[in-house]
């Protein structure tokens, strides 16, 4: 099983367990402004229903070096004022000046690296932020900053590819990290945002694949459109337009066999029989009520009629 199959199977299990993916919530979620992630109180992190003052993650009792303590205080003051570049400069100086000390004081080291990740996140330096958050998540003993770091890794990928021309490989990374978060922290307050961004990533993949499929179909490249519609049906069975994918897939297969003068239309018949069986199981709509063009509807009805004629002909003449 390749990584893509693994990711989608994991998501499919989530779909079956809850009703997060129904159409009402889809409409609601699409109207949520994703920039709400950045509406964030800089002085606090909400973790497991507790408001944690960021300054408290630096245990001052451990800091005996006066210069070190003052620099941390300066960095936090810059951070609260949204002066992230200044914060980064101070924290990087702290790292370089106290390298040996911080190797021993791992908790302090983790805290500083997390703040550097946050600053880069707010400066939209997502690649750099991801590197720091990954380090905090993987190199230290698990604590609440591990959870926050994993969450921000996902958010960085989400913001970084928040456009139609996204990098698909990195979108799969986004899905992977969000699924990992759901597995490790199922009761986190972050779950709703994680669910939203997980759905959003999958929805974008679907939309891009669908655009390519329609392009091939409209340009009469039915072999390519058939492959992509099969892909959409395999991975997006819970989507509202699943039935439409099936209709386009049947038409694509029909056109391939027609062009090859294979007038028995055996493969088209198989797909159409599957369509009829699904019609009863998953409450497909009457085709006239679907959001498809009259041209596609007419063509699908023509195929249905032709398959009936082929069946009658087979029974009358080929069975003798």
C-alpha positions as CSV (number, residue, x, y, z in Angstrom):
1,X,0.0,0.0,0.0
2,X,1.5,3.4,-1.0
3,X,1.4,6.5,1.2
4,X,-1.6,8.0,-0.7
5,X,-3.7,4.9,-0.3
6,X,-2.8,4.8,3.4
7,X,-3.8,8.5,4.0
8,X,-7.1,8.2,2.3
9,X,-8.0,4.9,4.1
10,X,-7.3,6.6,7.4
11,X,-9.5,9.6,6.4
12,X,-12.3,7.2,5.2
13,X,-12.3,5.6,8.6
14,X,-12.8,9.0,10.2
15,X,-15.7,9.8,7.8
16,X,-17.5,6.6,8.8
17,X,-17.2,7.3,12.5
18,X,-18.8,10.7,12.6
19,X,-21.1,13.1,10.8
20,X,-18.5,15.9,10.4
21,X,-18.5,15.4,6.6
22,X,-22.2,16.0,5.9
23,X,-23.3,18.7,3.5
24,X,-24.6,21.1,6.1
25,X,-21.3,21.2,7.9
26,X,-19.5,21.4,4.6
27,X,-21.4,24.6,3.7
28,X,-20.8,25.9,7.2
29,X,-17.1,25.2,7.2
30,X,-16.5,26.7,3.7
31,X,-17.8,30.0,5.1
32,X,-15.4,30.0,8.0
33,X,-12.6,32.4,7.4
34,X,-9.4,30.4,7.7
35,X,-7.5,33.5,8.9
36,X,-9.2,33.0,12.2
37,X,-6.2,30.9,13.1
38,X,-4.2,34.1,13.3
39,X,-6.7,35.7,15.6
40,X,-4.7,34.6,18.6
41,X,-3.9,36.0,22.0
42,X,-0.1,36.4,21.8
43,X,0.2,36.2,25.6
44,X,-1.6,32.8,26.0
45,X,-1.9,29.3,24.7
46,X,-5.1,27.4,25.4
47,X,-4.2,23.8,26.2
48,X,-6.5,21.1,27.4
49,X,-9.1,23.7,28.6
50,X,-6.4,25.6,30.6
51,X,-5.1,29.1,29.7
52,X,-1.3,29.0,30.0
53,X,0.6,32.2,30.2
54,X,3.4,32.0,27.7
55,X,5.9,33.6,30.1
56,X,5.3,30.7,32.6
57,X,6.7,28.2,30.2
58,X,10.1,29.6,31.1
59,X,10.6,28.4,34.7
60,X,12.4,31.4,36.1
61,X,13.7,29.5,39.1
62,X,16.0,27.6,36.7
63,X,17.5,30.8,35.2
64,X,20.3,32.1,37.4
65,X,22.2,34.0,34.7
66,X,21.0,37.6,34.9
67,X,21.9,38.4,31.3
68,X,20.1,35.2,30.1
69,X,17.0,36.1,32.2
70,X,16.9,39.7,30.9
71,X,17.2,38.6,27.3
72,X,14.3,36.1,27.7
73,X,12.3,38.9,29.2
74,X,13.2,41.3,26.3
75,X,12.3,38.6,23.8
76,X,8.9,38.0,25.4
77,X,8.1,41.8,25.5
78,X,8.9,42.0,21.8
79,X,6.7,38.9,21.1
80,X,3.7,40.4,22.9
81,X,4.1,43.6,20.8
82,X,4.1,41.5,17.6
83,X,7.7,42.5,16.9
84,X,8.6,39.0,15.7
85,X,11.8,39.9,13.9
86,X,13.2,41.6,17.0
87,X,12.1,38.5,19.1
88,X,14.0,36.2,16.7
89,X,17.1,38.3,16.9
90,X,17.2,38.2,20.7
91,X,16.4,34.5,20.9
92,X,19.0,33.6,18.4
93,X,21.6,35.6,20.4
94,X,20.4,33.7,23.5
95,X,21.0,30.4,21.7
96,X,24.5,31.3,20.5
97,X,25.6,32.8,23.9
98,X,24.3,29.9,26.0
99,X,24.8,26.9,23.8
100,X,26.5,24.7,26.4
101,X,24.1,25.7,29.2
102,X,21.0,24.9,27.0
103,X,22.3,21.5,26.0
104,X,21.9,20.6,29.7
105,X,18.7,22.5,30.3
106,X,16.6,20.8,27.7
107,X,13.2,22.2,28.8
108,X,14.5,25.8,28.4
109,X,16.0,24.8,25.0
110,X,12.7,23.4,23.8
111,X,10.8,26.5,25.0
112,X,13.2,28.8,23.0
113,X,13.0,26.7,19.9
114,X,9.2,26.7,20.1
115,X,9.1,30.5,20.3
116,X,11.4,30.8,17.3
117,X,9.0,28.5,15.5
118,X,6.0,30.7,16.5
119,X,7.8,33.9,15.4
120,X,8.5,32.4,12.0
121,X,5.0,31.2,11.7
122,X,3.6,34.7,12.4
123,X,6.1,36.2,9.9
124,X,4.8,33.7,7.3
125,X,8.2,32.0,7.1
126,X,6.4,28.7,7.1
127,X,9.3,26.5,5.9
128,X,11.5,27.7,8.7
129,X,8.7,27.4,11.2
130,X,8.1,23.8,10.2
131,X,11.7,22.9,10.8
132,X,11.6,24.3,14.4
133,X,8.3,22.8,15.2
134,X,9.4,19.4,13.9
135,X,12.5,19.6,16.1
136,X,10.5,20.5,19.2
137,X,8.0,17.7,18.5
138,X,10.5,14.9,17.8
139,X,13.6,15.7,19.8
140,X,12.2,16.3,23.3
141,X,10.2,14.4,25.9
142,X,6.4,14.7,25.1
143,X,4.7,17.7,26.8
144,X,2.1,20.3,25.9
145,X,4.6,22.0,23.5
146,X,4.9,18.8,21.6
147,X,1.1,18.9,21.0
148,X,1.3,22.6,20.1
149,X,4.2,22.0,17.7
150,X,2.5,19.2,15.8
151,X,-0.6,21.4,15.5
152,X,1.4,24.3,14.1
153,X,3.2,22.0,11.6
154,X,-0.2,21.3,10.2
155,X,-1.2,24.9,10.2
156,X,2.0,26.0,8.5
157,X,1.3,23.5,5.7
158,X,-2.3,24.7,5.5
159,X,-1.4,28.4,5.2
160,X,1.5,27.7,2.9
161,X,-0.6,25.9,0.3
162,X,-3.8,27.9,0.7
163,X,-4.3,28.5,-3.0
164,X,-5.4,26.4,-6.0
165,X,-1.9,25.9,-7.4
166,X,-0.8,24.0,-4.3
167,X,2.0,21.5,-4.2
168,X,0.2,18.2,-4.0
169,X,3.0,16.3,-2.4
170,X,3.1,18.8,0.5
171,X,-0.6,18.7,0.8
172,X,-0.3,14.9,1.4
173,X,2.2,15.9,4.2
174,X,-0.4,18.2,5.6
175,X,-2.9,15.4,5.7
176,X,-0.4,13.0,7.3
177,X,0.5,15.5,10.1
178,X,-3.2,16.3,10.8
179,X,-4.1,12.6,10.9
180,X,-1.1,12.0,13.3
181,X,-2.4,14.8,15.5
182,X,-5.9,13.2,15.6
183,X,-4.4,9.9,16.6
184,X,-2.1,11.3,19.3
185,X,-4.4,14.0,20.7
186,X,-8.0,12.9,20.1
187,X,-9.3,15.1,23.0
188,X,-7.4,18.2,22.2
189,X,-9.2,21.6,21.9
190,X,-7.4,21.9,18.5
191,X,-9.4,19.0,17.0
192,X,-12.1,21.2,15.3
193,X,-9.5,23.2,13.6
194,X,-7.6,20.1,12.6
195,X,-10.8,18.5,11.2
196,X,-11.5,21.6,9.2
197,X,-8.1,21.8,7.7
198,X,-8.1,18.1,7.0
199,X,-11.3,18.4,5.1
200,X,-10.1,21.5,3.3
201,X,-7.0,19.7,2.1
202,X,-8.9,16.8,0.7
203,X,-11.5,19.1,-0.8
204,X,-8.8,20.9,-2.7
205,X,-7.3,17.7,-4.0
206,X,-10.7,16.7,-5.2
207,X,-11.4,20.0,-6.9
208,X,-8.0,20.0,-8.7
209,X,-8.5,16.4,-9.9
210,X,-12.1,17.2,-11.0
211,X,-10.9,20.2,-13.0
212,X,-8.4,18.0,-14.8
213,X,-11.0,15.3,-15.4
214,X,-13.4,17.7,-16.9
215,X,-10.7,19.1,-19.1
216,X,-9.9,15.7,-20.5
217,X,-13.5,14.8,-20.9
218,X,-14.4,18.0,-22.8
219,X,-11.4,17.5,-25.0
220,X,-12.6,13.9,-25.8
221,X,-9.6,12.3,-24.1
222,X,-11.9,9.7,-22.5
223,X,-9.1,7.3,-21.4
224,X,-7.6,10.0,-19.2
225,X,-11.0,11.2,-17.9
226,X,-12.0,7.6,-17.0
227,X,-8.8,7.1,-14.9
228,X,-9.4,10.3,-12.9
229,X,-13.1,9.7,-12.4
230,X,-12.3,6.3,-11.1
231,X,-9.7,7.9,-8.7
232,X,-12.4,10.4,-7.5
233,X,-14.9,7.6,-6.9
234,X,-12.3,5.5,-5.0
235,X,-11.3,8.3,-2.6
236,X,-14.2,10.6,-2.4
237,X,-17.2,8.2,-2.0
238,X,-18.6,10.4,0.8
239,X,-18.7,13.6,-1.3
240,X,-22.1,14.9,-2.4
241,X,-21.2,14.9,-6.1
242,X,-20.1,11.2,-6.0
243,X,-23.0,10.2,-8.2
244,X,-22.0,12.8,-10.8
245,X,-18.5,11.3,-10.9
246,X,-20.1,7.9,-11.7
247,X,-22.1,9.3,-14.6
248,X,-19.1,10.9,-16.2
249,X,-17.1,7.7,-15.6
250,X,-19.8,5.6,-17.4
251,X,-19.9,8.1,-20.3
252,X,-16.1,8.0,-20.6
253,X,-16.1,4.2,-20.7
254,X,-18.9,4.2,-23.3
255,X,-17.0,6.6,-25.5
256,X,-13.9,4.5,-25.3
257,X,-15.7,1.3,-26.4
258,X,-17.6,3.2,-29.0
259,X,-14.4,4.6,-30.5
260,X,-12.9,1.1,-30.5
261,X,-16.1,-0.3,-32.2
262,X,-16.6,-2.6,-29.3
263,X,-20.4,-2.5,-29.5
264,X,-21.1,-5.1,-26.9
265,X,-20.1,-2.4,-24.3
266,X,-19.3,-5.0,-21.7
267,X,-17.2,-2.6,-19.5
268,X,-19.8,0.1,-19.7
269,X,-22.4,-2.5,-18.7
270,X,-20.4,-3.4,-15.6
271,X,-20.1,0.2,-14.5
272,X,-23.7,0.8,-15.2
273,X,-24.8,-2.3,-13.1
274,X,-22.6,-1.0,-10.3
275,X,-24.3,2.3,-10.6
276,X,-27.7,0.8,-10.3
277,X,-26.8,-1.3,-7.3
278,X,-25.3,1.9,-5.6
279,X,-28.5,3.8,-6.5
280,X,-30.4,1.6,-4.1
281,X,-27.8,1.5,-1.4
282,X,-26.6,5.1,-1.0
283,X,-29.8,7.0,-2.0
284,X,-28.7,8.4,-5.3
285,X,-30.9,11.1,-6.8
286,X,-32.9,10.9,-9.9
287,X,-30.5,12.1,-12.6
288,X,-32.8,15.0,-13.6
289,X,-32.3,16.5,-10.1
290,X,-28.5,16.5,-10.3
291,X,-26.4,19.6,-11.1
292,X,-25.4,18.4,-14.5
293,X,-25.9,19.8,-18.0
294,X,-28.8,18.7,-20.3
295,X,-26.2,17.6,-22.8
296,X,-24.6,15.1,-20.2
297,X,-28.0,14.0,-19.0
298,X,-29.2,13.4,-22.6
299,X,-26.0,11.4,-23.3
300,X,-26.4,9.3,-20.1
301,X,-30.0,8.5,-21.0
302,X,-29.0,7.6,-24.5
303,X,-26.4,5.1,-23.0
304,X,-29.1,3.6,-20.7
305,X,-31.4,3.1,-23.7
306,X,-28.6,1.6,-25.8
307,X,-27.7,-0.9,-23.1
308,X,-31.3,-2.0,-22.9
309,X,-31.3,-2.6,-26.6
310,X,-28.0,-4.5,-26.4
311,X,-29.6,-6.7,-23.7
312,X,-32.7,-7.4,-25.7
313,X,-30.6,-8.2,-28.8
314,X,-28.4,-10.5,-26.8
315,X,-31.3,-12.4,-25.3
316,X,-33.1,-12.8,-28.7
317,X,-30.3,-13.7,-30.9
318,X,-27.1,-14.5,-29.1
319,X,-28.6,-17.0,-26.6
320,X,-30.1,-19.2,-29.4
